[in-house]
Amino acid sequence: MLAKVRSCTVIGINGLPIEVEVDVALGLPVFATVGLPDGAVRESKERVKSAIKNCGYEFPARKITVNLAPADVRKEGTGFDLPIAIGILAATGHLGSQDISGYCVVGELSLDGKVRRVNGVLSMVLAARDAGMQAILIPVENSEEAAIAAAGIRVIPVEHLPQAIEFLAGSISLTPLKQRTANEIQQHRQLSVDFADVKGQDHVKRALEVAASGGHNILMKGPPGSGKTMLARRLATILPEMTFEEILETTKIYSIAGQQNGSSVQAVRPFRSPHHTISDAGLIGGGSSPRPGEVSMAHNGVLFLDELPEFKKHVLEVLRQPLEDESVTIVRANMALTFPARFVLVVAMNPCPCGFLGDTRNTCNCNSAQIQRYESRISGPLLDRIDMHLEVSAVPFQEMSSTVKRECSASIKERVDRTREVQKNRFSQCNSGNKAIFSNSQMGPQEIERFCDLNRDCLRLLERGVEKLGLSARAYNRILKIARTLADMENSESLSPAHIAEAIQFRRFDKKNNTV
């Protein structure tokens, strides 16, 4: 007898509906799975067989063939355990004449029949909804993330195999999950760090506020212990709260990668800080079956690269595409997958190998050749793609020992939110290459020409800056983007020479790299 059960898998970060066809026929007891299954899917026959027996059902001693359609797509993961088990029991008459074609089923089975969580459930729920399914059965452990997509489809959590069988047979009823709103999710938003913890470094805080207000990338150069890492970790606390769409995007990525720590829903903007020994596949994503890398894990948040020159040069060079396109495309022989990668890049480095060049309290032991080799580890094109360059000096003792109350992240965030609202209203009718624009850093040539109109004084000042620093065309555009952000922070429609001057000083390292 033949039974069909609808299920789902994940390709990239999107779900793909799969039809699980189970044929139970006369013949020698054989359990065959076809349709390009990976190792985890092939091993499901042992879990399914034990789960069916241990739940009190009779496992048919017949020839069982399981086909996962479409057969030309590679199937991965353990989420097919539950639909295969239901298909076998449906083929042997345990569901009677019930029509289950409108149900999608995903879940891993333990040997005693318990339904365990699987990765990528959020993407599967969205795919099932878009495919017109009336309901989807998921593991109870995936309820929190699945609830944010419970609009337009009934999301039904199940604990064990008998519960799923009885529900599909019509013997019991189960309550579907109630959709969680953005406000409900944001109520559980907790921040463990705050700008009030940072003593001194007011000019750096100002620069980080500018970066947050316009979505600009930033480079911090300073001696060890000057607070670069401490400041970078607090940037995410002043970024605007995530929208519901951003929560969905980010949670999908973390669910697929299986890196959900604590809450299954990513309500706080991510902060990723990979070690400098990371590979290019670890940073960008990849593998035989491509998975998201750190740039995608930082989507809608902050990617922090500490000790930038210590990263392998070829690893840093792969950052060019995500910085320009806000996405990563990974091509394999049989597929091409695109992962989102819209993030604020924050990088930190020492001024020299020993770290004490220019430090008034410590002596630098590096010669000019060593300093040159150290700085040359960062290519000009990559440095050119970083909007803001900032020198971070050591904190004086008077500021370290000061007990003066410092501004907290919440008050800085209020100003950032107001500035972002100005940009949101401005770009509401704009797009760059059919891509929505959310901040000044995303402006293309058309938007720069439209919204960064310069008067004669601004042009004269900008011309002197470009000639003195030897700026590239890309650096020129980035100065205009920063100046636009500075004007927005003051709620000014037009750019002034003061905005241009402050924006130019954020490109101070270009003079040393005028070969870019």
N, C-alpha and C positions, 0 to 999 in steps of 0.2 A: 504494500500500500504506500502511496506517496503523500507526503505532507509538506506544506510550505509555510515557513515562518519568516517574517520580515525582521531584519536586524540592521546594524550600521557599523561602519568602521571609520577610521580617520585617515585622510590623505592630506599631508601638510598640517594645516590647522583647521581644515573643514571636514565635516562629516560626509560620508558617502553611503547611501542606502544599499544594503546587501540583501539578497534573497537567499535564505538557507533552505535548500531542497533536500529532504530526507526520504530515501526510498528503502523500505523494509521488505525484502523479497525472500522467497524460498531459496535455500542454498546453504553451503557451508558457512559457519559463523565467521564472518569477516567484517571488519569495520574500516571502511576506506573513506578518506576525505580528499576531495579534489577541488580545484579552483584556485590554484596558486597559494596554498596555505604556508605560513612560515612554521618554524619549529614549535612555537607555543600553540598554534592552532592544531597541528598534527597531534600533539600530546593531549589535546582535549578529550580524545576518545577514552583515555584511562580515567580522567576525572569524571567524565559524564557517566561512564559505566558504573563506577563505584558510587557516585551520588544517587543514581537511579535505584540501585540495589539497596543502599543504606537508608533510603527514604521509604522503603516498603513496596516499591513497584517492581514488576518483573521485567528484567532486561531480556529482550528477544534474542533467542539463539538462532539468528538468521543472518542473511547477508545484508549489511547496512551500508548504504552509499550516501555520503553527504556531499552535496555540490554547493559551493559558494559562488553565486552569480552576482555580477558579471565575472566570468572566469579569467579575463585577461588582466585583472587588477590584483596585485599582491595583497593578501590578507594577513594582518598582524595582530598580535595581542591575544588576551584570554577572554575577551568579551563575547565570543561565540559559544562559550560553554552552555549558557542557559538556553539560547535559542535552539541549539542542537539537541539538548535533552528534551525540550518541549516538542521539537519536531519528531523525535523517536516515539515519545508517548502519544503524540497526536496520531502518528501513523499506526499505532497499535490500538487505537480506539479509546484512549483515556479521556479525550475531550469531547467524545460523542460527535454531534453534528454542529457544534459551535463554529461560527465563522470568526477566525482570528486574523483575517487579512488586513484589518485596520489597525492592528497592534504591531508596534516595533518592540523588540526584546533585546536587551544587552545585559551581560553580567558574567562574572567568573564563578565557577562552582568549586566549593571545597568537597572533600571526599564524603562528608556527612550531609551534603545537600545545601549547605548555607551559601547564600549569594554574596560574593565579595565584590568590593569596589573595583572599578576599572578606570584607566586613564582616558581622558577625552570625552567624558559623558556630556559635557555642555555642548560641544560641537555636534554630538550625535543627536541630542534633543532638538537643536536648531535644524539639523538636516531632516529629521523625521517630521518636524512641523512644516518645513518647506515642501516636503514630499506629499503633504496632505494626510498624514497619519492622524487618526483620532486619539491615540494614546501611545505611550511608551512606558515599558516596564524597566526599571533601573534598580540597582542595589541601594539599599537603605543608606549605606555609607556615602553615597553620592548625592544625597538629597539636598544638601545645602547649596551646592553649586547648580544643580539642576533646577532649583526653585526660581532662580533669576530668569529662566527662560520658559516658565510655565504659563505663557500667554499664547493662546491659539492651539494648545495641545494639552491633553491630560497627562501629567507626569505622575506615575504610580510607583512608589517604592515597594520592593518586596524583600523579605528577609531570607526565605528559603524556597527550595524547589516546590514542595507541596503547596505552599501558599500561592505561588504563581500558577500552578496547574488548576487549583480549585477556583481561582479568580477567572481564568480563561474559560473554564468549564461552566461558569455561571453559578457555582455553589456558594461563593462568598462575594462580598463587595468590599472594595478597598477605597479609602479616601485619597483622592489625588492631592498633590502638593498645591499650596496657595502661592501665587507668585509674590516674590519679594520685590519691593520697590527700591529705588535708589536711596530714598531717605532712610528706609529701614536698614539698608546695608551700611550707610554712612554713620549711623548711630554707633556702630561697633568700631569705628575708625579710631585707632590709638597710635599716638606718636611717642616714641621712646627718647627722642632727642629734641633739643630746642636751641635756637640761636641765643637765648639768654645765657646759655652755658659758656659762650665764647667771650673771652676777655680781650679787649682791644680789637685790632684789625678792622677798624671802622671802614676804611677804604675798600677792603675786601668784601665786607658785608654789602656795601653799596654796589659793588660790581656784581655780586651774586643776585642782588635784587633786580638789577638790570637784566641779567641773564634769565632769571625766572619770568620777568615781565614780558620779554620778547622771545623766549625759547632759544636763546643764543648759547652756543658752545663756548667753553672757557678753559684757558690754560693757566695754571698757577705755578709760578717758579719761585722757590724760596728754600732756605736752609732747613735741615731736619729740626723738627720740634716747633716750627713756626705756626702750626695749626692747619695745614692744608687739608689733611684728611678729615679733621674735625669739622672744618667748614663745609667740605664737600658733602659729608653725610647729612648735613642740615639743609641742603638745598631743596630736597624733596618736600620738606615741611612747609615751604612757602609757595610751592606750586599750587595752582588752583585744584580744588577737589575734582575727582574723576567724575565724568558724566556716566550715565548708565551705559551708553555705547562703549565707552572706554573700559568700564568694569567688565563688560562682556568680552571685549577683545583680549584684555589682559588675563582674565580668568581662563579663557580658552587655551591660551599659550601655556600657562602654568599647569593646567589640567593635563594637557597632552604630554608635557615634559615630565609629569609626575613629581613636581617640585612644590607642592602645596604644603607649606609648613604652618601648623596652627589652623587658621581658617581656610576653608576651601574656596572662598570668594576673595579676590584681590581688590579690596576697597581702598587700599593705600597705594599711592604711586610707588612702583618698585624702585629700589636702589640696588644696583648690581656692581660689585667690585671684584672682578676676576683677578687671579694672581698672574704675575707677569710670565709664568711658565706656560700659560694656556696656549693651545694650538690654534691654528687658523679655523679648523672645523669647530673647535669648542667656542670660539668667539663669534663666528658667523653662522655656524650650523652646518650640518652635513651628515655624513655616514652613508652606508649602503642604502639604508632607508632613512632619508633626511629627517633630522630632528632640529628644533629651534636652538640657536646658540645664544650666547650672552646678549648680543645686540637685540635679539627678539625678546629675550626675557626682560630686558630693560624697556620694552615698548611702553610708551606713555609715562615713562619715568626718567631715571637718571642712570647713565652708565659712567662709572668712575674708574679711570685707569691710573693707578698710583705708580710712581717710579716709571714714567713713560719710556725713557730710553732703555730700560731693562727688558722691555718686550722685544721679541724677535721682530726684525724689520719687516719680513714678509707677512707677519701677522698683522702689524699695524697697517700695512698697505691695503689689506682687504677691507679696511674701514671706509675706503673712499666711496664705494657704492651706497652703503646705507646712509652715509652722511649726505649724499646728494639726492638719492631717490627715496629715502625713508622706507626702504624695503630691501630684502635680500632675495635674489633668485638663485636657486641651486639646481643645476642641470645634471641629470643622470641619463643613462642610455635609454631608459624607457619612460622618463618623466621629467618635468620641469616644475618645481615647486617654488612659490613665492611666500616668504614670511614677512610680516610687518616689522618695521624697525624704526619707529619714530621716537627719538629720545633726545635728552639734553646730554651732550658729552662734556664731562669734566675730567681734565687730565692734570696731573701734578708731576713735577720733576724738581730735582735739585739743580742749582746753577752750575755745578761742576761735579766730577766724580766723588770728591770728598764731601761736597755739600756746603762748604763754608766760603765760597767766593762772594765777596762783598759783605760778609758778616763782620761787624765791628768787634765782636766779642771772641771770635775764633779766627785762627790763621789758616788760610788756604794753602795746601801743599801741592796743588796741581800746576803744571806748566801749561803754556798756551796750546801745545800740541795735544795734550790730554783733554783739555777743555774742548778743543775743536772736534776731536774724535767723538767725545761724549755727545755734543750737540748734533753732530752729523748723523747720529742714529735715528733722528727724526727727519724724515724727508720734507723738503720744501712744500710739495703739493699737499701733504697731510697738514702741515702747520698752517698753510693758507686756508684750509677749510675750517679752522678753529676761529670763531669770530673775535673773541676777546682774549688778550694776553695780559697777564697781571703778575706783578712782582709782590711777593709776600715776604715781609721782613720779620725778623725775630721780635717777639713781644717783649717790651721793656718791663723791668721788674716792677715799676710803679703800677703798671696796668695789671700785671699778674696778681699783685697783692691787693688791688683795689676791691672794695666791697660795694661799689656803686651799682645800683640796679641797672641791668642792661635790657635793651628792647627784646621782646620775645618774638617767636616765630609768628604768632597769631596776628600781631599788629603789622608786621611786615607783609604778611599774606593778604591783609585787607587792601593794602596799596597795590599789591600785585594783581589781585582780583579786579580792582577798578581799572587798571591798565589793560588787562586782558579783555575786559568787557568793551573797552573802546575799540580794540582790534577786532573783536567778534562782530561788532556792529559794522565796522568798516569793510570787512571781508565777507559779509553775509551774502553778497551778490557776486563774489569773485571766485574764480578757481584758476589754478595754474596747471595746465595740461590735464584738465578734467579731474584734478585733485583738489579737495577742499583745503582751504587755508585757514589756520587757526591762530597763527602768530606771525609777527613781523619777520622772523627768521625764515619763514617759508615763502616769502615773496619772490616772484619771478621777475624777469626784466620788465614786463608790462606793468606790474604792480609798483615796482621801484620808480619807474618813470611817472606813473600816475600819482603816487602818494608821497614822493620824496622830492618835491619841487624845491629848487635852490635859488635863492636870490643872489645878487652880485657879490655880496660880502661872503656868503657861504661858499660860492664857487671859487673865489680868490683864496680863501683859507684852505679849502680842500685841495686846490691845485698845488699850493706850497707843501702840504702834507704828503701828497702823492710823490712829488719830485724829491723831497727830502728823504723819505723812507723807501723809495723805489718800489711802490706798491704795484701789485698785479691788478688786472681787471676784476678778478674775484674779490680781492681785498677791498678794492674801491666800492664794490656793491655791498660788501659786508659793513663797511663804515656807514653807508647810507641807511642800512637796516638798523644798526645800533642807534644812529642819530634819530631815526623815526621812533624807536622805542623810548629814548630819552625825552622826546617831545610828548609822546603819549603819557609818560609818567607825570608830566606837568600839565596834561590836558591841553596841549597847544596844537593848533591845526597846522602851523607852518614850522619849518626847521629854522633855527637861529644859528649864528656862528658859535654860540656857547655849546649847542648840541653837537655840532661838527667837531669842535675842539676836543670835547670829552670823548667822542667816539674815536678820534684819531689817536688819542693817547692810549687807547686800548689795543693799538696795533704796534706797540713800541718795540716788539721783538723783530718786526719785519726789517728793520734797518740792518740787523745782523744777518738776515737771510734774504737779501734783495736779489738773489739769483732765482727765487721761486718763480 
